[in-house]
């Protein structure tokens, strides 16, 4: 268990979370029906936002429609993610080990964020709190 302090605006969010695993109490269905409003690329991470309070950020390996992307640094391509703008999440699930997140969108795209036991791979922020995997 780790304690993370995440500054969001003027608020500090203190929450004890399980590192490298999606918490069993984190309801992934809360993402179903959310429309992607923004996708941001930086030098070493990609963020997808549904609104100002709910987003995901990934800096580790992922796949989009079965195409595996191992390293995103430096970001030199959109990897096909721009096709997710204004698309809704129709399904959200995890693998058995709870270290990967699978999101399916209404255009039938499947985004899989793949956890790595040696470093942070992605961050989920929702009304339920923040999870770092």
C-alpha positions, 0 to 999 in steps of 0.5 A, spaced: 500 500 500 502 506 498 500 513 500 499 518 494 498 526 494 495 528 487 495 536 487 488 537 482 487 545 482 488 547 489 485 541 492 490 535 495 487 528 494 490 523 499 488 516 498 491 510 500 491 505 493 494 499 491 500 500 486 500 496 480 493 493 480 486 495 479 483 495 486 477 490 486 472 496 489 474 501 483 467 500 479 470 500 472 463 501 469 463 508 471 467 509 465 461 506 460 457 511 457 463 517 457 465 520 451 472 522 450 472 530 449 480 530 449 486 527 448 493 530 449 500 528 448 506 530 451 513 527 451 512 521 455 505 520 456 498 520 453 492 523 457 484 521 455 479 526 458 472 525 459 471 531 463 475 535 468 474 530 473 475 524 470 481 522 465 486 517 464 493 518 463 498 512 460 506 512 460 507 505 459 505 499 453 498 499 450 495 496 444 489 499 440 485 494 436 490 489 437 496 493 435 501 493 441 505 499 442 511 498 447 514 505 448 511 511 447 517 516 448 518 520 445 511 521 442 511 521 434 505 518 432 497 519 434 497 511 434 490 511 432 488 514 438 485 520 435 479 516 432 477 516 439 475 523 440 467 524 441 467 516 442 463 513 448 466 507 452 461 501 451 465 497 455 470 497 461 474 491 464 480 488 466 484 482 466 484 476 471 491 479 474 487 486 475 494 489 472 491 491 465 485 496 463 481 494 457 476 499 454 471 498 448 468 504 444 462 505 440 466 505 434 469 498 436 476 500 437 479 496 443 484 500 447 488 496 452 493 499 457 498 494 460 501 494 467 508 493 468 510 491 475 516 495 475 514 502 474 507 506 473 504 504 467 497 508 467 493 513 472 485 513 472 482 518 475 474 518 477 469 520 482 471 514 486 478 516 486 485 515 483 488 509 482 495 508 479 497 502 476 
